[in-house]
Amino acid sequence: MLQNKVEVNTAIDFIGFVEVCFNIEDTTKKDGSKGKRLNLKIEDLEGQKCPVTLWDSFAVDMFTYMNDKKREKYVVIICHFGTVNLYKGKRGVANSFDLSRLFIDNADIEEISSFRERYVAKVSSSSSSNDNGGSYLISTVEDEFLNKGDFMLIGLLGTVLEKKKVLVIGTVTAICTDKLWYYNGCNHCKSRVEDRFVTKEGDDGSCDAGETKGLVCTNNECQGVDIYAIPRFKIPIRVQDSSGTVSLTLFDYEAFKIFKKSAKDLLAVQDQVVNSGEIPNPYPELFDTLVGKKYAFVINISDYNIEYQVENYGIAMATNDDDIIAALYSKFNINQHEQSESYGVPLSANLSNACEVTKDDASFTGDNVTPISNVDGSSKKASSCEVKRNLGEVYEVDDALRCSSTKRRMSDEIVEDEVVGLSKTLIPKTEK
Ligand SMILES: [Zn+2]
C-alpha cells in the first residue's frame, strides 16, 4: 500500500502498533454533517509507518482507550474491513464507516497479542533507544482540559459577552426531568428531525395528491435523502460550584463515553417498560450515577446564549478523572478544599428536578436546599443568593439542540455590583 500498489478505496484489513495517536478533532463533512476525526500513525514489524484516519465512533473509542491509564504500553490495533484512503496527498488507511470492525488491544484476539510480543521483542533488541516509550499520545484529554478555555465560577458565566469555551468544575446535583433526555436526530447530519405535513406533488406536478406526514430534518443545509430518526442524548443536568448553579446539556459523544450505552439502547429499555403497561422513570436510572459526582466541563458559550441571555450551555467535554481535576485546581489556583466541600445538597430524590429556575425557586431561597458552601460564614452565602435573585425572569425558548432555556443571564448592570461579591468566593490557594 505504501508503494501505491493498492488503489484508493480498496477494502483491506490492517494490523499495527500505534506509534502516535494525535488529538481528536471535530469535523464538518462536505454534506454539512458533523463528526469526529482521529489521526494515528501505525507501524508494522518491518518498521514501515502508515497514517490511519478513524472517524466518528471509531475515533471516540480509540481516543478513549488511549487516554485510559490502564491501557497497554504498546497499543496494537486490527481493523477488519478498513479502506485505503488519501490523506493530505499520502496514502493511508481508514475505517470505512459502519462496515469496519476495530479491535484495540483485544485480549481475545491471538493476532494482537502475538503481534505485540514480536513488536516488543524487536524494540528491545534494537540498539536505538528512541522508540522505547510505547504508544504515544500527542494530546491527552488532560492537555485538552488544561489548555482549553479559561476557568470560571458558575455564578459568573452570565457575564461572558463573547462566544468562547469556558471551563467549569462542579458537582452534578440533578438530572432535570422537565425536558426530554434525548432528541430524534437526523441519521445524516444529527440535527433534530420533526414530523411535518408535506405536500406531495402528483406525478403530473399537480398538488392534488394530498398531504402526508413525514420526517423532516431541521437543518436547512442537510442533504440527506430518505432520512430517519436516531435517538441521541441531550441530557439536561444541573451543576453547582461554590458560586452558583447552572443548567448544562450533555450531548451524545460525552454521554456515550460516560454511560457506555447509546440513547437508542436506553430508549429501547424504556419502551419495554411502557409496553409492559408501566410508567417508566422520566430518565434512565443509569443517569443517577452522575448525581453527586464532581466533573470538570468544557462548555460552549454560544452567540445564542449571549444574544438571548439564555443560561443553558452545551457541554463540549466532560471528565471526572481525579488527576485531571486536581491538575485543574492547581493550574487555576482554585481552593480545592472549598470546592470539594460536600455541599450537603439533597440529591435528586428530594429535589424538584425542574431545570426551569425562577427567581423564586426554592433551591435559591430555601435554607434546607441552599446549595452554597458554608466554609467562610454567611456573607458569601448572602451575596451569592442575591445574585441569583437578580438573575431575572424565565426566558423560554424551545429547541431540542438548545435544550430550551432556563433563566436569563445576568444583565450588565448587576454584573458590576455582584462581581465584587462573588470574587470573595475565589479564595486563593493557601493551605496544602
Ligand atoms: Zn439532517
Residues whose N, C-alpha, C, O or C-beta is under 5 A from the ligand:
A	BS01	ZN	C186 H188 C189 K190 S191 C217 N219 C222 G224
